[in-house]
Amino acid sequence: MVLKEIGGVGETLRAKVQWTPDCCIPGKEKDEMAEKGHDASAQASPTPHWKLLLMQVCLGVVANMGGISAGANLGFSAVALPQMRHPNATMSVNAEEASWIAGVSALATPVGCLLSGWLLDRLGRRPALLWQNVPALLGWLLLAVPADSLGLPGKAHGLGAVYFGRILTGLATGMGSVPGTVYVAEVGLKQLRGMLVTWTSIAISLGIVTVYVIGAVLPSWRLVAVVCAALPLLSAVLVYAVVVESPVWLLGRGRLAEARTALARTRLAHPGDVDEELASMLRNRPKPSTARSSGLRGVLSDLRHPECWKPLLIMNAFFLFQQLSGVFVVIFYAVDMVVEAGVAADPYLVAVLIGVARLLVTLVTGFLSNRVGRRPLAIVSGAGMAVCMTALATHLLLQSRGDHAGLLPGPWLPAAALVSFILASTLGFLTLPWAMIGEVFPARFRGAAGGFTTCSAYLYSFAVVKAHPGAMQALGRHGVFFLYGAMALLGTLFVALALPETQGRSLQDIEDYFRGRKRVALDSADAEAAARLHVPAQAKQSTELKPLNGSAAAKT
């Protein structure tokens, strides 16, 4: 059945295909590389036509719209909790209840991550992008409407409604953590992928800024929730209208005709003009026999392969150091952190400025990631975080000892150190782990691995966020910040030793690196399929992989 579909695929391909094409736009550079036997995946790709570039940007923006609502959820507690703790609040909460309002969302998020992985593999990338908006909309509405209006008077009912609303928005945050990155990694042109995969982080940063600004302007946190409820609704409408299913996912299900049509739409081309790229994708597609349709047994089987378990361990360790360095604590307790750091300014204003600065640096990170790579940014980011937290902790330690007051540089240091920490974290540790989820895992394993990894990340986040108030009491302000600085330093060492470089590499190159494979072979079915597409056997020649992190490729 599959071969019949392949037989109907369009035009005759060129006789020499010795590289993986990046887009459907012809250029003489491609012919020259083919004649010389060069691997085009390691060469600069021709600049896409402006219409194709606009299409790629449009798909990237729409696919990551759900991230704005996720970011608003992350920043919501920072603006809502100070209002709830006010003596004149309509629904006042104590310290324990406030910590649960902040933390219960992070506790629900891992469940959403696992659900996202199932949706990505079983239903497809597009349905996963759509379904993430359902719990987000319901959760924001629960937070916006007082329990009294629902016929549930009393603080217990009101607090329960807030908890449940935060659980739903946390579930949606988990469901939206992976699909956008996976989708743009699969439909994006290779020369744009390094930038596109960072847009999930940009969307989350934009959501955080949005909720900070709205919280500073509107008088009630319930009105903030009303505005935020519009975000998932807008996301669902745009995804339904614009996004097509990922050709990579369709190929993994053997639906070649649909994959050809979807690929043509993402490239703004006639279906007959994408046959060459389709043939390359066909050679590297996940085989239906190993697709996620085999369920848990298939996942466990995949874990025996180094291209699956190696990136899984690396990404989970990267996320662990991210959380232990206090990155998400600053997001959840932005206003309180400003006060704890001794900043002499309006904490709401500082929180807004922090959110804006984070958004701007995230945009810069997307640009730099596509130019200098992931590893250099991550190393600079971790080192900067360690320095900033150590400086802040040292200042607070000296401040607690009145006899060292003369050594303090001035009241500006806490603000400078806190803002610098946030900017440094955004440059790498906060953004890059999320971006790399869509790159380092094989297509057949991407949904399950991405869901599990982000699930672990949010479990780490819940533990750290929930423990922060207690740690402040046990270790003191300076002790907690010293701890965050030490974890940032250890994370930097881990990145320098273990994190591979993925910038400028095709998804297949990355998979081959973790596998340690030097040859790209076709099974008999794919060889026959490629023959039906008129791609000669010599097109599937051996390729020597260049090391991704400056070291020799692993041997098998």
KOLMAR-476432 format. One record per residue (C-alpha): x, y, z. Coordinates in steps of 0.2 Angstrom, whole numbers, padded with zeros to 4 digits, always signed. Last residue first. Example, Ala and Ser with C-alpha at 12.3 -4.5 7.8 and 13.67 -1.06 7.14 Angstrom:
<nodes>
+0068-0005+0036/+0062-0022+0039/
</nodes>
This chain:
<nodes>
+0149+0008+0092/+0161+0022+0092/+0157+0039+0098/+0161+0054+0087/+0177+0062+0090/+0177+0078+0101/+0172+0096+0096/+0155+0095+0102/+0145+0089+0087/+0158+0078+0080/+0158+0078+0061/+0149+0063+0054/+0157+0054+0039/+0143+0050+0027/+0141+0034+0018/+0131+0034+0001/+0112+0034-0001/+0112+0043-0017/+0122+0028-0024/+0105+0018-0024/+0097+0030-0037/+0082+0041-0033/+0069+0037-0046/+0055+0039-0033/+0051+0020-0036/+0069+0017-0032/+0067+0027-0016/+0053+0015-0011/+0062+0000-0015/+0077+0005-0005/+0065+0010+0009/+0058-0007+0009/+0075-0016+0009/+0082-0006+0023/+0092+0009+0020/+0109+0013+0027/+0116+0029+0033/+0134+0025+0038/+0145+0033+0052/+0134+0028+0067/+0139+0033+0084/+0120+0032+0089/+0121+0049+0098/+0130+0057+0083/+0118+0048+0070/+0103+0056+0079/+0111+0073+0078/+0115+0071+0059/+0098+0065+0056/+0090+0081+0064/+0102+0091+0052/+0116+0100+0060/+0119+0119+0059/+0118+0121+0078/+0117+0105+0088/+0132+0106+0099/+0133+0092+0112/+0131+0094+0131/+0142+0083+0141/+0158+0091+0148/+0155+0110+0145/+0137+0108+0150/+0141+0098+0166/+0153+0111+0171/+0140+0125+0169/+0128+0115+0179/+0140+0114+0193/+0142+0133+0193/+0123+0136+0192/+0121+0124+0207/+0134+0134+0217/+0125+0150+0213/+0109+0143+0219/+0116+0137+0235/+0124+0154+0238/+0107+0163+0235/+0099+0151+0248/+0113+0155+0261/+0112+0174+0258/+0093+0174+0262/+0094+0163+0277/+0098+0145+0277/+0083+0137+0287/+0070+0151+0284/+0074+0155+0266/+0075+0136+0263/+0057+0134+0270/+0051+0148+0258/+0060+0140+0243/+0055+0122+0246/+0039+0123+0236/+0048+0132+0221/+0062+0119+0221/+0051+0104+0222/+0038+0110+0210/+0052+0115+0198/+0060+0098+0199/+0043+0090+0195/+0042+0103+0181/+0058+0097+0173/+0054+0079+0175/+0038+0081+0165/+0047+0091+0153/+0059+0076+0150/+0045+0063+0150/+0034+0073+0137/+0049+0076+0126/+0055+0058+0127/+0037+0052+0122/+0035+0064+0108/+0052+0063+0101/+0055+0044+0101/+0050+0040+0083/+0057+0057+0077/+0074+0053+0086/+0078+0065+0100/+0090+0079+0101/+0081+0093+0091/+0064+0097+0097/+0070+0095+0115/+0084+0107+0111/+0073+0123+0112/+0067+0119+0130/+0084+0116+0136/+0090+0132+0128/+0079+0144+0135/+0081+0145+0154/+0099+0140+0155/+0105+0150+0140/+0104+0168+0138/+0088+0169+0149/+0099+0163+0164/+0111+0178+0161/+0097+0190+0159/+0089+0184+0176/+0106+0184+0185/+0110+0201+0178/+0093+0208+0185/+0096+0200+0202/+0114+0206+0203/+0110+0224+0197/+0095+0225+0210/+0106+0219+0224/+0121+0230+0219/+0112+0247+0218/+0111+0249+0237/+0130+0252+0237/+0147+0244+0236/+0146+0236+0254/+0163+0235+0262/+0159+0249+0274/+0144+0239+0281/+0155+0225+0287/+0152+0228+0306/+0133+0227+0303/+0134+0208+0298/+0118+0205+0289/+0123+0217+0276/+0139+0207+0273/+0129+0191+0270/+0117+0200+0259/+0131+0207+0248/+0140+0190+0247/+0123+0182+0242/+0121+0194+0228/+0139+0192+0222/+0137+0173+0222/+0121+0174+0213/+0128+0185+0200/+0144+0175+0197/+0135+0158+0196/+0122+0165+0184/+0136+0172+0173/+0145+0156+0172/+0129+0147+0168/+0124+0159+0154/+0142+0159+0146/+0142+0140+0146/+0124+0139+0139/+0128+0152+0125/+0144+0143+0120/+0135+0126+0119/+0120+0131+0109/+0128+0138+0093/+0136+0154+0088/+0124+0160+0074/+0107+0152+0076/+0109+0152+0095/+0113+0171+0093/+0097+0176+0085/+0086+0165+0096/+0096+0172+0111/+0093+0190+0106/+0074+0187+0107/+0076+0178+0124/+0086+0193+0129/+0072+0205+0125/+0059+0194+0134/+0069+0193+0150/+0072+0212+0150/+0053+0215+0148/+0050+0202+0163/+0063+0210+0174/+0056+0228+0170/+0038+0221+0175/+0045+0214+0191/+0054+0230+0195/+0038+0240+0193/+0029+0227+0204/+0043+0228+0217/+0042+0247+0219/+0061+0251+0223/+0074+0248+0236/+0080+0231+0231/+0084+0221+0247/+0085+0204+0238/+0071+0198+0248/+0060+0212+0242/+0064+0209+0224/+0062+0190+0227/+0044+0193+0233/+0039+0202+0217/+0047+0189+0206/+0042+0174+0217/+0036+0162+0203/+0049+0168+0190/+0063+0170+0202/+0060+0152+0209/+0060+0146+0191/+0078+0151+0188/+0084+0145+0205/+0100+0136+0200/+0092+0119+0206/+0079+0121+0191/+0092+0123+0177/+0103+0110+0185/+0089+0097+0184/+0084+0103+0166/+0102+0099+0160/+0102+0083+0169/+0086+0078+0161/+0092+0084+0144/+0108+0073+0145/+0100+0057+0151/+0087+0058+0137/+0100+0063+0124/+0110+0046+0128/+0094+0035+0131/+0087+0038+0113/+0102+0038+0101/+0110+0025+0112/+0097+0012+0108/+0090+0001+0123/+0078+0015+0127/+0069+0012+0111/+0062-0005+0117/+0055+0004+0133/+0046+0016+0122/+0039+0002+0110/+0033-0008+0125/+0024+0008+0132/+0014+0010+0116/+0017+0001+0100/+0009+0015+0090/+0024+0025+0095/+0032+0020+0079/+0045+0006+0078/+0036-0004+0065/+0030+0011+0056/+0049+0015+0052/+0054+0032+0058/+0059+0043+0043/+0077+0046+0038/+0076+0039+0020/+0059+0045+0017/+0064+0063+0023/+0077+0063+0009/+0064+0057-0003/+0052+0070+0002/+0065+0083+0000/+0067+0077-0018/+0049+0076-0021/+0045+0094-0015/+0042+0102-0032/+0028+0089-0037/+0018+0095-0023/+0018+0113-0029/+0027+0124-0017/+0023+0136-0003/+0036+0126+0008/+0024+0122+0022/+0011+0118+0010/+0022+0107-0001/+0027+0097+0015/+0008+0095+0020/+0004+0088+0002/+0019+0076+0002/+0015+0070+0020/-0003+0067+0015/+0003+0056+0000/+0016+0047+0011/+0004+0042+0025/+0016+0028+0032/+0013+0033+0050/+0031+0039+0052/+0029+0049+0036/+0014+0058+0043/+0024+0063+0059/+0038+0069+0048/+0026+0079+0037/+0020+0088+0052/+0001+0092+0051/-0005+0109+0044/-0006+0124+0055/-0015+0140+0049/-0034+0140+0053/-0035+0127+0067/-0019+0134+0075/-0026+0152+0074/-0042+0148+0082/-0035+0138+0096/-0022+0151+0100/-0035+0165+0101/-0045+0155+0114/-0029+0150+0123/-0025+0169+0126/-0042+0176+0129/-0043+0168+0146/-0028+0179+0151/-0038+0194+0151/-0051+0187+0163/-0037+0180+0174/-0030+0198+0176/-0047+0204+0180/-0047+0191+0194/-0030+0197+0200/-0038+0214+0204/-0033+0232+0202/-0027+0231+0184/-0011+0240+0178/+0003+0231+0188/-0006+0214+0185/-0008+0217+0167/+0010+0222+0165/+0016+0206+0175/+0004+0195+0166/+0010+0201+0149/+0028+0200+0153/+0026+0182+0159/+0017+0178+0143/+0030+0186+0132/+0043+0175+0141/+0033+0160+0138/+0032+0165+0119/+0050+0168+0118/+0054+0151+0126/+0043+0143+0113/+0052+0153+0100/+0069+0145+0103/+0065+0131+0091/+0063+0144+0077/+0080+0152+0078/+0090+0136+0077/+0078+0129+0064/+0080+0143+0051/+0095+0136+0041/+0087+0119+0043/+0070+0124+0036/+0056+0122+0049/+0043+0108+0048/+0050+0096+0060/+0059+0108+0072/+0044+0119+0071/+0032+0105+0077/+0043+0098+0091/+0046+0116+0098/+0027+0120+0098/+0022+0103+0104/+0033+0102+0119/+0029+0114+0133/+0010+0116+0128/+0003+0101+0137/+0013+0105+0153/+0007+0123+0153/-0011+0116+0150/-0010+0105+0166/-0003+0120+0175/-0018+0130+0169/-0030+0116+0175/-0021+0114+0192/-0022+0133+0195/-0040+0133+0191/-0043+0119+0203/-0033+0128+0217/-0042+0144+0214/-0059+0135+0215/-0054+0126+0231/-0049+0143+0238/-0066+0150+0234/-0075+0135+0241/-0065+0135+0257/-0067+0154+0259/-0086+0154+0259/-0099+0154+0246/-0101+0141+0232/-0116+0146+0221/-0105+0149+0205/-0105+0168+0208/-0099+0165+0226/-0084+0155+0219/-0078+0171+0211/-0075+0170+0191/-0058+0174+0185/-0049+0159+0192/-0061+0147+0185/-0061+0155+0168/-0042+0154+0168/-0043+0136+0171/-0056+0132+0158/-0047+0141+0144/-0030+0133+0149/-0038+0116+0150/-0044+0117+0132/-0029+0126+0124/-0017+0111+0125/-0030+0102+0114/-0026+0112+0098/-0007+0110+0098/-0008+0092+0102/-0021+0090+0088/-0008+0098+0076/+0007+0087+0081/-0002+0070+0079/-0015+0059+0087/-0004+0045+0094/+0013+0053+0095/+0010+0071+0099/-0005+0067+0110/+0004+0054+0121/+0019+0066+0123/+0007+0080+0128/-0001+0069+0141/+0016+0066+0149/+0019+0085+0149/+0001+0089+0156/+0005+0077+0170/+0021+0086+0173/+0011+0103+0174/+0000+0098+0188/+0013+0100+0202/+0019+0116+0194/+0002+0123+0196/+0001+0117+0214/+0016+0127+0218/+0011+0145+0218/-0006+0142+0225/+0001+0129+0237/+0014+0142+0243/+0000+0155+0246/-0010+0143+0256/+0005+0140+0268/+0009+0158+0269/-0009+0163+0274/-0023+0168+0261/-0035+0183+0260/-0050+0182+0248/-0058+0199+0247/-0041+0207+0251/-0040+0220+0264/-0026+0213+0274/-0016+0210+0258/-0010+0192+0256/-0021+0189+0241/-0014+0205+0232/+0004+0199+0235/-0001+0182+0229/-0009+0187+0213/+0005+0196+0204/+0019+0183+0206/+0007+0169+0206/+0002+0173+0188/+0020+0173+0181/+0020+0154+0177/+0002+0154+0171/+0005+0169+0160/+0020+0160+0152/+0009+0145+0148/-0004+0157+0140/+0010+0164+0129/+0016+0146+0126/+0000+0142+0117/+0004+0154+0103/+0019+0144+0099/+0013+0135+0084/+0005+0151+0078/+0022+0160+0078/+0032+0146+0071/+0020+0143+0057/+0019+0162+0052/+0038+0163+0053/+0040+0148+0041/+0027+0156+0029/+0036+0173+0030/+0052+0164+0025/+0044+0155+0011/+0037+0172+0005/+0054+0180+0007/+0063+0167-0004/+0074+0156+0007/+0093+0161+0008/+0103+0147+0001/+0110+0134+0013/+0127+0136+0021/+0136+0119+0021/+0136+0105+0034/+0119+0098+0028/+0125+0100+0010/+0137+0085+0011/+0149+0087-0002/+0151+0075-0017/+0159+0088-0028/+0145+0086-0041/+0132+0086-0028/+0139+0102-0020/+0139+0111-0037/+0121+0105-0040/+0115+0112-0023/+0125+0128-0025/+0116+0131-0042/+0100+0134-0033/+0083+0127-0032/+0070+0132-0019/+0062+0117-0012/+0070+0117+0005/+0084+0110+0015/+0090+0096+0003/+0099+0081+0012/+0114+0077+0002/+0121+0065-0011/+0106+0066-0024/+0113+0062-0041/+0101+0057-0054/+0089+0072-0051/+0072+0067-0046/+0058+0062-0058/+0042+0072-0055/+0027+0067-0044/+0023+0054-0031/+0011+0040-0038/+0024+0026-0035/+0026+0031-0017/+0007+0029-0014/+0008+0011-0022/+0024+0008-0011/+0014+0012+0005/+0000+0000+0000/
</nodes>
